[in-house]
Amino acid sequence: MKKGFIFTTLLSCTAIYGNTYIVKSGDTLSDILYENVSGRVYGKSGNLAKFLNQNPHIQNPNFLPVGTEINLDTFSLIQTVAITKQEEAPQLTVLKEETSREKTHKESRQSLSAHLNFNYESINAVDKSSNVNGITNSDLGVGLSLAWRHKLSPKLSFLFDTTFNKYKFKVASNKSLVEASQTNLYVGTGITYSQNDKHEYSLRGGLSETFFLSTKNNSTFEIDKVVLPSFDVSGKHSLKKFKSGYSIDGMWSTGLVLPGSHGSYDSELGTYWNLGAGSFYKDDRKSYGISFQYGQKSIETNFVEQTTKDIGVGLNMGFDF
């Protein structure tokens, strides 16, 4: 009986990396392996299987919390491919398809987030000429905030955001208020710096409509709006992270309202600050959360001195692309 022979070629390659990799925002495991380790990612005995064996602390490969340390030290890949003359063409085709699919996994460079806001606002103003003290409180106001980010580098991002709120104010029963329904708009832009997965800072500048409560007489009040420039610095800090993807964050901001002139109003330099906290959940490239905040703004014009207080709740949703 005539014996047949099959010619087999063994291909092997070994890659060694001496550092750990720190997961940053937008990373996926397939991206990390594709960019840092030679060889295919998927399939039997692919890099993914080897990686999970070497990193037992990775419980869910589809979710890598920012800041996770993954071990690429002495990462040895030995890829052995048996190719017969009959199997050579199909095997090369499969590898080509896998490489093409891996290249589609690209790092997210942009993000868009939306915030549904519910706010109570209170304005306490003192008329300089008559020394009359006016107080107005709003019903529950509703607003929407949109924020768009474009990543310039692993740590720096360009930021554009806008906020629109609508309020209905009321005064004491023996007082009256002209045009109780008011809207407020803010538009700003700035730079965000991510120090690491726990600390993030932003520097913004923008234009905002600022409310001023004035007295027409002792019993009638009026709310005027003045567009004024403002600058602020803010921070977001991770207080607690959970393996499930949830985190508890603290937020703050402080800023200046620049002097300006609008009609009969000449405003002086004002200040404002906000403190808040929230719970957030991030799954792959989507995020959800709820946040609470309290803030105050102190500002003075040639007519009034006033303090505005704001208490709010925000429902947040965002995604990376």
C-alpha positions as semicolon CSV with decimal commas, in nm:
position;residue;x (nm);y (nm);z (nm)
1;M;0,000;0,000;0,000
2;K;0,132;0,339;-0,098
3;K;0,178;0,574;0,192
4;G;0,086;0,942;0,166
5;F;0,281;1,228;0,319
6;I;0,159;1,563;0,457
7;F;0,417;1,843;0,471
8;T;0,373;2,056;0,783
9;T;0,527;2,397;0,858
10;L;0,556;2,520;1,218
11;L;0,559;2,893;1,268
12;S;0,637;3,034;1,610
13;C;0,698;3,384;1,743
14;T;0,759;3,512;2,092
15;A;0,703;3,870;2,224
16;I;0,813;3,984;2,572
17;Y;0,697;4,309;2,738
18;G;0,846;4,429;3,065
19;N;0,581;4,673;3,195
20;T;0,230;4,684;3,332
21;Y;-0,040;4,874;3,143
22;I;-0,274;5,118;3,319
23;V;-0,626;5,123;3,171
24;K;-0,735;5,467;3,059
25;S;-1,073;5,607;2,957
26;G;-1,203;5,454;2,634
27;D;-0,979;5,146;2,647
28;T;-1,109;4,803;2,556
29;L;-0,921;4,480;2,614
30;S;-0,910;4,398;2,243
31;D;-0,757;4,743;2,170
32;I;-0,491;4,695;2,439
33;L;-0,390;4,351;2,312
34;Y;-0,396;4,458;1,948
35;E;-0,174;4,763;2,011
36;N;0,069;4,614;2,264
37;V;0,096;4,240;2,193
38;S;0,174;4,072;1,863
39;G;-0,045;3,787;1,745
40;R;-0,415;3,735;1,702
41;V;-0,660;3,832;1,978
42;Y;-0,950;3,592;1,928
43;G;-0,984;3,223;1,855
44;K;-0,866;2,909;2,030
45;S;-0,539;2,972;2,218
46;G;-0,551;3,337;2,109
47;N;-0,402;3,622;2,310
48;L;-0,729;3,679;2,499
49;A;-0,716;3,332;2,657
50;K;-0,348;3,370;2,745
51;F;-0,409;3,716;2,886
52;L;-0,693;3,605;3,116
53;N;-0,479;3,316;3,246
54;Q;-0,202;3,564;3,332
55;N;-0,440;3,823;3,483
56;P;-0,680;3,632;3,711
57;H;-0,791;3,959;3,875
58;I;-0,975;4,054;3,553
59;Q;-1,319;3,914;3,625
60;N;-1,505;4,068;3,334
61;P;-1,299;4,123;3,015
62;N;-1,582;4,333;2,868
63;F;-1,546;4,591;3,147
64;L;-1,210;4,736;3,246
65;P;-1,238;5,009;3,513
66;V;-1,013;5,306;3,445
67;G;-0,690;5,270;3,642
68;T;-0,686;4,890;3,641
69;E;-0,332;4,751;3,623
70;I;-0,295;4,466;3,376
71;N;0,011;4,247;3,361
72;L;0,208;4,247;3,036
73;D;0,532;4,160;3,215
74;T;0,700;3,850;3,068
75;F;0,395;3,807;2,847
76;S;0,504;3,525;2,621
77;L;0,306;3,442;2,310
78;I;0,393;3,126;2,126
79;Q;0,174;3,090;1,821
80;T;0,209;2,753;1,652
81;V;0,021;2,715;1,325
82;A;0,013;2,384;1,142
83;I;-0,027;2,440;0,770
84;T;-0,066;2,168;0,513
85;K;-0,052;2,232;0,143
86;Q;-0,426;2,182;0,124
87;E;-0,499;2,410;0,426
88;E;-0,260;2,695;0,349
89;A;-0,493;2,923;0,155
90;P;-0,796;2,890;0,392
91;Q;-0,574;2,947;0,700
92;L;-0,431;3,271;0,559
93;T;-0,784;3,387;0,475
94;V;-0,902;3,334;0,834
95;L;-0,606;3,527;0,977
96;K;-0,673;3,813;0,737
97;E;-1,037;3,833;0,843
98;E;-0,946;3,835;1,213
99;T;-0,688;4,111;1,163
100;S;-0,942;4,322;0,977
101;R;-1,197;4,277;1,253
102;E;-0,948;4,371;1,524
103;K;-0,860;4,695;1,346
104;T;-1,222;4,809;1,372
105;H;-1,179;4,844;1,750
106;K;-1,057;5,201;1,782
107;E;-1,019;5,414;2,089
108;S;-1,306;5,655;2,153
109;R;-1,198;6,014;2,105
110;Q;-1,532;6,189;2,163
111;S;-1,809;6,174;2,420
112;L;-2,153;6,328;2,453
113;S;-2,349;6,351;2,777
114;A;-2,697;6,481;2,859
115;H;-2,824;6,592;3,200
116;L;-3,188;6,640;3,291
117;N;-3,191;6,900;3,569
118;F;-3,451;6,970;3,839
119;N;-3,373;7,286;4,038
120;Y;-3,507;7,513;4,309
121;E;-3,370;7,867;4,293
122;S;-3,397;8,142;4,551
123;I;-3,302;8,510;4,502
124;N;-3,248;8,743;4,798
125;A;-3,189;9,104;4,686
126;V;-3,154;9,436;4,867
127;D;-3,242;9,753;4,676
128;K;-2,965;10,009;4,740
129;S;-3,182;10,319;4,699
130;S;-3,480;10,213;4,913
131;N;-3,313;9,944;5,126
132;V;-3,613;9,721;5,050
133;N;-3,537;9,352;5,086
134;G;-3,688;9,129;4,819
135;I;-3,703;8,750;4,824
136;T;-3,836;8,527;4,548
137;N;-3,835;8,148;4,532
138;S;-3,899;7,932;4,230
139;D;-4,119;7,630;4,188
140;L;-3,940;7,319;4,070
141;G;-3,751;7,427;3,761
142;V;-3,667;7,193;3,474
143;G;-3,365;7,214;3,247
144;L;-3,136;7,029;3,010
145;S;-2,756;7,029;2,992
146;L;-2,547;6,897;2,703
147;A;-2,169;6,846;2,714
148;W;-1,945;6,739;2,424
149;R;-1,581;6,643;2,464
150;H;-1,310;6,580;2,209
151;K;-0,997;6,405;2,333
152;L;-0,681;6,597;2,237
153;S;-0,444;6,360;2,421
154;P;-0,474;6,084;2,682
155;K;-0,508;6,351;2,953
156;L;-0,645;6,662;2,778
157;S;-0,990;6,711;2,621
158;F;-1,168;7,004;2,460
159;L;-1,505;7,076;2,624
160;F;-1,819;7,249;2,499
161;D;-2,133;7,262;2,712
162;T;-2,464;7,441;2,730
163;T;-2,744;7,452;2,988
164;F;-3,105;7,567;2,956
165;N;-3,335;7,602;3,260
166;K;-3,691;7,724;3,300
167;Y;-3,831;7,856;3,628
168;K;-4,153;8,001;3,766
169;F;-4,089;8,238;4,056
170;K;-4,322;8,348;4,332
171;V;-4,315;8,609;4,610
172;A;-4,496;8,663;4,939
173;S;-4,876;8,677;4,925
174;N;-4,883;9,054;4,985
175;K;-4,635;9,116;4,703
176;S;-4,658;9,087;4,324
177;L;-4,403;8,983;4,064
178;V;-4,387;9,096;3,702
179;E;-4,330;8,805;3,458
180;A;-4,288;8,519;3,702
181;S;-4,183;8,267;3,431
182;Q;-3,818;8,299;3,335
183;T;-3,563;8,103;3,130
184;N;-3,190;8,090;3,180
185;L;-2,922;7,995;2,924
186;Y;-2,551;7,924;2,964
187;V;-2,299;7,848;2,685
188;G;-1,936;7,772;2,762
189;T;-1,617;7,608;2,640
190;G;-1,293;7,499;2,802
191;I;-1,028;7,234;2,866
192;T;-1,054;6,920;3,082
193;Y;-0,747;6,760;3,240
194;S;-0,765;6,399;3,364
195;Q;-0,490;6,359;3,623
196;N;-0,575;5,987;3,658
197;D;-0,884;5,769;3,687
198;K;-0,976;5,935;4,020
199;H;-0,922;6,307;3,964
200;E;-1,041;6,531;3,679
201;Y;-1,027;6,911;3,650
202;S;-1,187;7,158;3,408
203;L;-1,125;7,523;3,322
204;R;-1,417;7,693;3,146
205;G;-1,526;8,029;3,018
206;G;-1,871;8,122;2,895
207;L;-2,171;8,353;2,882
208;S;-2,469;8,317;3,113
209;E;-2,798;8,493;3,163
210;T;-2,799;8,624;3,520
211;F;-3,120;8,708;3,710
212;F;-3,150;9,038;3,899
213;L;-3,445;9,100;4,131
214;S;-3,541;9,470;4,144
215;T;-3,821;9,666;4,308
216;K;-4,068;9,874;4,109
217;N;-4,224;9,987;4,438
218;N;-4,260;9,848;4,788
219;S;-4,501;9,576;4,681
220;T;-4,403;9,501;4,319
221;F;-4,090;9,320;4,208
222;E;-3,941;9,250;3,868
223;I;-3,681;9,000;3,746
224;D;-3,439;9,127;3,484
225;K;-3,185;8,921;3,290
226;V;-2,833;9,036;3,207
227;V;-2,586;8,840;2,991
228;L;-2,251;8,833;3,170
229;P;-1,921;8,650;3,102
230;S;-1,795;8,403;3,361
231;F;-1,491;8,184;3,427
232;D;-1,468;7,887;3,660
233;V;-1,251;7,594;3,761
234;S;-1,413;7,266;3,864
235;G;-1,318;6,918;3,979
236;K;-1,462;6,568;3,984
237;H;-1,314;6,313;4,222
238;S;-1,381;5,944;4,262
239;L;-1,457;5,872;4,627
240;K;-1,533;5,502;4,587
241;K;-1,519;5,258;4,296
242;F;-1,686;4,917;4,280
243;K;-1,595;4,619;4,061
244;S;-1,951;4,614;3,927
245;G;-1,887;4,943;3,745
246;Y;-2,052;5,177;3,996
247;S;-1,871;5,470;4,154
248;I;-1,943;5,747;4,402
249;D;-1,800;6,085;4,299
250;G;-1,769;6,426;4,454
251;M;-1,790;6,746;4,245
252;W;-1,709;7,111;4,306
253;S;-1,668;7,435;4,114
254;T;-1,581;7,796;4,191
255;G;-1,577;8,093;3,958
256;L;-1,606;8,461;3,884
257;V;-1,880;8,662;3,713
258;L;-1,701;8,943;3,533
259;P;-1,819;9,304;3,550
260;G;-2,048;9,409;3,269
261;S;-2,299;9,663;3,147
262;H;-2,644;9,597;3,006
263;G;-2,890;9,882;2,965
264;S;-2,925;10,051;3,301
265;Y;-2,729;9,776;3,482
266;D;-2,360;9,803;3,565
267;S;-2,251;9,494;3,755
268;E;-1,940;9,453;3,966
269;L;-1,722;9,142;4,000
270;G;-1,927;8,854;4,138
271;T;-1,843;8,508;4,272
272;Y;-2,012;8,170;4,277
273;W;-1,946;7,815;4,395
274;N;-2,109;7,471;4,382
275;L;-2,069;7,147;4,575
276;G;-2,217;6,813;4,475
277;A;-2,202;6,435;4,480
278;G;-2,329;6,160;4,258
279;S;-2,350;5,789;4,188
280;F;-2,249;5,673;3,840
281;Y;-2,242;5,348;3,645
282;K;-2,025;5,288;3,338
283;D;-2,073;4,990;3,107
284;D;-1,837;4,966;2,811
285;R;-1,887;5,304;2,636
286;K;-2,210;5,412;2,808
287;S;-2,259;5,578;3,145
288;Y;-2,555;5,659;3,368
289;G;-2,585;5,848;3,694
290;I;-2,772;6,065;3,939
291;S;-2,619;6,371;4,107
292;F;-2,707;6,633;4,368
293;Q;-2,567;6,984;4,400
294;Y;-2,597;7,303;4,604
295;G;-2,457;7,640;4,497
296;Q;-2,453;8,012;4,570
297;K;-2,386;8,320;4,359
298;S;-2,313;8,665;4,505
299;I;-2,331;8,964;4,274
300;E;-2,382;9,341;4,295
301;T;-2,500;9,608;4,051
302;N;-2,550;9,981;4,077
303;F;-2,906;9,903;4,200
304;V;-2,903;9,582;4,406
305;E;-2,693;9,347;4,615
306;Q;-2,814;8,992;4,589
307;T;-2,740;8,630;4,668
308;T;-2,880;8,345;4,460
309;K;-2,905;7,994;4,602
310;D;-2,963;7,683;4,393
311;I;-3,046;7,325;4,492
312;G;-3,065;7,067;4,215
313;V;-3,086;6,703;4,113
314;G;-2,953;6,577;3,780
315;L;-3,017;6,255;3,586
316;N;-2,718;6,184;3,363
317;M;-2,657;5,971;3,055
318;G;-2,353;5,967;2,826
319;F;-2,175;5,762;2,563
320;D;-1,833;5,753;2,397
321;F;-1,783;5,728;2,022
